[in-house]
Each structure stands twice: as C-alpha cells, then as structure tokens.
Amino acid sequence: MIFQQLFDPVSCTYTYLLARRQGGEALIIDPVIEHVETYISLLERLDLKLVKAVDTHIHADHVTGLGVLRDITKCVTVMGEKSGADVVSMRVREDEKIDVDGIALRTLYTPGHTDDSYSFAGADRVFTGDALLIGGTGRTDFQNGDPAAGYDSLFNKLLKLPAGTLVYPAHDYNGNTASTICYEAAHNPRLQISSVEEYADIMNNLNLPDPKMMDVAVPANLAVGKSLEKFVHEGEELDAEQCAEVCAQEEVILVDLREDSERERDGWIAHSLHVPYNRLDSQLTPSGALKVIARDHQGHIVLYCAHGERSALALDTMRKAGFNGVKHLKGGLKAWVTSGGEVERAA
C-alpha cells in the first residue's frame, strides 16, 4: 500500500494520501488548500488518480483543500452526514465504508471536538481527526463541541478498536507522527480518568485562545462547494420540480451516479439507469453504454447524485466528450425528496 503523511507547519495539520498501488486510485484525508500543488505533484509522480477527498470535520485552523482538489481532479468530496458544508458530494454515516481500489475505511461518528467529527478506521490504522490526538484530545469549547460526547467517542468507540491499531490524528504540535490505541489508553493524560464528569472538568477548564484562522477558516470550509456553477452552463440545470415535469412529459433517461451503498440506503428515482460516477469514463467511449444510448435516444439525459456535486462534474465531463442536451438535477436526490418526489427501494 502507498501511504504518505504530509504536514502543514502553519496549522500543524497532517494530511494523508492512501492508495493500494502505483498507477491506481487514491484518496486523501484532511487536505490543506495551500498544499494542493504538492498533492497534485505527488499524485502525478506516483501515477495516481485521486477519486475521493475526505475531511474529518469542519476545520477551524485552516482552509480545506477539498474544493480545489475537486475542481482540478473531479474527485468525489466526502464528509460525515452531520457536516454543515454546503455541498459535499458523498455523506457517510456510522459504520458505512469509504472504498477506493481495495482500500476500505469504516466510518465512526466521533463527536466531541465538534458535532460533525468523524474518524475513519482501516484494517490496521485509524484516522481520528481531532477526536483523539497523540497525548491529547481535541478541545470541545466551540463549533458545538461537547465533553460528554467526546468522552463517549473516546471510551466507547476509539478505545474499543484493537490495541495495536495505529492512530493518525489530524494535528500534532509536538513532532509526533503516529501512536497506537494501546499507547494512548495507557499514557494519554486526558484518558487517565474514571468518569465523564472528570473528563468534562478537564475540557471545560483548558482556557485556550480561539484558533487564529477560525473566523476565516470556518466560513470558507462551510462554503466548500460554492464554485459548482463553473461546471454547469445556462439551461443545463433542473430543479426538482422541473425535473419531475420533464420526466412526465418527455422521454428522459435518468442516470444515477451514486454508489451502490447510497442507493441501498436512500433509494432511487424510478426508471433510473445506474452508472456509478467512478465508472463514468468507461461509459463515454464509442462502445460505452451511455455513448450508445445517446446516439440512439432523442430525448434528454438527466444526471443526478446525492446532492448535485457529482452530477455537475459529470455534466461537464460529458459535454467535453461531445454529448449534447445533457442536464443535471440541482441538489440531487435530497432536493428531489424534499420537494415530495418519490423514490424506489429494493424489495
């Protein structure tokens, strides 16, 4: 496995790049916007295709690189379902997996530092964001932090992982690069307690100054998806009501770009053709299914995903590949359901 740990000295943020093999697909965790060029260079050097970019939570000390990486690579942006970011392509829940080319990370909802904090556990390591640091834990005094929730996340989730599990946090301020669950359980000062009240007393009396970048970073990270408009031309976007009207009046091919797990969890719009976003390119070749359908079909092709991000990216890709008359559903399946649209589910 390819594993790269990168460090931003200004915010003391760790970013992680994972891939199964050179020349394959990759994912990145907690990227920092100032280092996007470095990430792109590393991807090119290793001949990797970035397919997913993940943030563990809304960061307050740096601006995320998720949006810029998406714009450059058309990767899928991923956060937990509790995230307040305006547009994130894929939102994951407790125990759901993020899969990339044979690498699977299990989602753990670990609030406490913030109410949208998630950790991601692999076969031998866990990426803990700010929930569990090396020799410490993330502060709980802003962004809906909660010491009691943090205690539960630590003692009932993270410390329940196998003892030898490697711990890779989002930050370190003392030159540490990794730890293990068993080491933290035995030596982390904030974990040598006997009750949630004792932990809350520690966390409520840290008296730390606000992060220097908080007033800039938090609004920017909540608006990570604002630039979607650059991928969609005038007349290519349908709101949920318009999509329902078009589907009722015209011969339309609906294309669902979400992953299998999302369809199983949330259902799909009736009569949708399932083409996962990560397999879109193969469908656009002369012999690809979408190419054949577009050649023989006189009506519209309407793309949709969970929240409208992947469909906007796919729309741009298809237009550049020579497809005409393709549209996408603004706001994705979430907007469809909110407007009263029905979904189908497996029996």
N, C-alpha and C positions, 0 to 999 in steps of 0.2 A: 504494500500500500504506500502511496505517496502521501506524506504528511509534512506540512510546512507551518511553522508557528512564526508569525511576524509581529513586530512590536512598534507601536507608536509612542515615542518618548514624551510627547507633549501631554497626552491624556493617560499614558501608561496602559494603553489598550492592547490586548492580544487579539490578533486575527488569525483564523485557522483555515488552511486550504487542504482539502482532502480529495483524493482520487484513488481508484483501485489500481490504475496502471498508466504509464506514459502513453499518450495518444488517445486516452479515453475521455470520459466525462468527469467533471469536478463540481464540488460545492465549496462555498466559502462561508465562514461564520464570523459575524461582527466586523465587517469591513469598515474602514475609516476613509472618508472622502478624500483626504489629502494624499492617500497612498494608492489610489485607483490605478495610476500609471504603473506603479510597481507590481500590482496584482496582474495587470494585463500582460506586462513583460514576462512575469513568471509563468503565466498560462501559456504564452507563446513559446517560451523556452522548453516547456515540458510537453508541448503539443497537446494541450488540454482544452476541452470545450467546457466553459462554465455554464452549467444548466440550472443551478439553484444558488441563491444568495440568501443567507439566513441572519436575522437579528434575534438575539435572545430576549430583548426588551427595548423599550424606547429609552435610548441613552440620553443622559443629561450632560455629559462631559465632552462629547464630540459629535460631529455631524456624520451620520451613517453614509457609507458608500453604496448602499443598496440601489438608489435611484439611478446614479450614474452608471453603475455596472449593468443595470437593466437596459439603459439606453444604448450602451456600447455593444453588449453581447446578446441582448434579448433573452437573458436568463429569467427564470421564474423567481420572484421575490417571495420569501416565506417568513411568516411570524406566527405567533400563537393567536388563537381566536380572540383573546381578550385585548389584543393590541388596538390602540386608538388611531393608528396610522390611517390616513385617508384612503389610500389604495395599496393594498398588498395582494399579490396575485393568489397566493395559497395560504390559508389559515389552518393551522393544525390544532388538534385537541389532545387531551391527555391520552397517552398510550398509542396514538397514531404514529406511523413511521414516515420518515423522510427517506426516500430511496433514490440513490444515484449510482447507477452502474455497479450494483452489487454491494454498495455500502449502505447500510440501514441504520438510522438513528431514531431511537424511540423518544417520543415527546413526553416530558414530565412538566406538569404545571407547578412551578415553584415560586409562588408569590411571597412577598415579604419586603424585599428591597423596593419593588414596585408591584402594582396589582396586575401587571402584564408580563411578569418574569417567567421565562421557560428555560428548562435545561434539556439537553439532548444527549441521550445515552447510547453509545455504541457497544460493540462486543467487549471491549476492554478499557474503555475510557468514557468520560462524561464531560460535556461542555456546560459549565454551570453558570455562565453569565456572571452576575454579581450576587447570586444567591449564596454561593459558597466560594470564598476566596482562600488563598493559601495563608493560613494563620489568622483568618478573619472571616467576616461575613459582610454582605452589603448593608449599608445604612438603611434605615427604614423611616426617615423623617420627611420625605417628600414623595410626590407622584403616587399618592395613595398607598404609601408603604405601611406595613403593619407588623409589629414584632411578633404577635401571636401567630400570624400566617407564616412568618419567616421561621419560627420555631417548628411549626408543623412541617414545612417544606424540608427543613434540615433533618429533623429526627425521624420523621415518618416516611420520607421519600429518599433523599440523597444518601443518608447514612445507612439506609436499608440495602443499598447496592452492594455487590460483592466487595469484600475488604480490599482486594488488590486493584480495584478499578482506579485507573489514572484520573486525576482531577485536573482539568484545564479551564481556568477561570477567564473571564473577560478582561480582568485587570490584575496587575500586581505592581506594588510600589516599592518593593524591596529586592528586586533582582531575581526572584524565584520564577521558575518556568513551569513547574508541574509538581503535583503531590499525589497522594493516594487517599482513598476513603479511610483506610485504617489509620494512616498517619494523622489525618485531620481529626478523626474521632478521638485519638489519644492525646494530641498535642495542641490543637487549635484552642486558644484561650477562651474563646466565646462559646465553645462547646463543652466546657468543663463545668456544667451546671446541672441542676436537678429538677428544674421546673420551668414552665413557660413564664411564670411571674419573674423568676430570676433573670431569664433572658430579656424580657421586656424592660426590666430595670436597667440592665446594661445598655440596651439600644436607645432607651429614652434619655439617657444622660451622657451621650457622646459629645454633644455640643459642637458639632462640626460646622464649618462655614459652607455655604452653598457652593457647588461646583462653579468655577469661573465661567464656563461656557453655557451654563444652564439656560439663561434667557435667550440664547441663540439656538442652542442645540435642540432643545425640546420642541419648539415650534417647527424647526426645519425637519426634524425626524417624524413629526406628526403629518407633515405635508410631503412625504417622500414620493407620492405618486402624482403630484400636481402637473407634471410635464407630459402626461399621456397624449395631450392634444397634438403633439408633433407627429404622431403616428397615424392620425385619422384625418382625412380630407373632408371638406364640406360635402354633406349629403351621404356620407358613409356610416353614420351613426344613427341607430334607432333607440328610442327609449322603450320601456316595456310595453306601453300602450300601442305605440306604433308597430312594434314587433308583432303583437297579437293581431293587429289589423292586417298586416302584410301576410301573416301566416293564414289568416282566414280567407283572404281574397285572392291570393296568388299561389302559384306552385313554387314553394320555397323549400330549399334544403337547409335544415338546421344542423350545424356542426358543433358538437360539444367537445371542447378542448381540454376538459378536466381529466384528472387521473381516475383510475378505477375506484380507489378508496373514497374519493369525493362523490362519485355517482352513487356508490353503495350507501353512503352516509346521508346525502341530501337529495337523492333522486335526480330526474332529468326531465326536460321538456319533451312531450310526446313526439314520436317520429324523428328523434334526433339521430344523426349519424355520429358515432363516437370515433374521434380522431385525436388521441392524446397529443397535447402541444409538443411534447418531446419527440414525437414521431411525425410531425407535420412535414418536415423537409422531404421525407421519403414519399409523401403523398403528392408532391408537386412536380415530380419527374414526369417525362412523357408517358410512362406506363403506370404512374401513380393513380390511386383511386380518385382523388379529388380532381386531378387533371382530366381523367376520362369523364367524370361526372360533369365538369364544367363544359367540356366540349359538346356533350350530348344534351345538356339541360338549358332551357331557355329562360327559366326564372332566376330569382336571386339565390345566392348562397349567403346565409346569415350565420356568423360565428358567435359563440358565446362561451363564457367560462364562469368562474365563481363570482368575480367582482368587476370584470371588464378589462383587466390589465392584459392577460394573455391574448384575449380576442383582438385588442388593439394592436398588439405586437404582431400577431398572426396576419391581421388585415394588411399591415404594411409589408410583411414578407410576401404575401400572395400578390399584392399589387405589383411589387417589384419583379415577381416571377411571371407577370403577364396576365394575371387574372383580372377580369373586368366585372363590375357590378357587384362586388362582394361588400357586404355590410357587417356591422357588429352590433351586439346588444350592449348598450351603455349600462354599466352597473351589474351586468351579468345575471346569473341565476338569482342572486339576492334581490336585485331590483324586480325581477320577474315575479318572485314570490310575494314581495312587499306590495306589488300592485294588484295582487289577487290571482295571479297566474297559477295554474295547476301544474303539478309535477307527477311523474310516474315513478314507481319504485319496484324493485324486484319482488316477486311474489314470495 
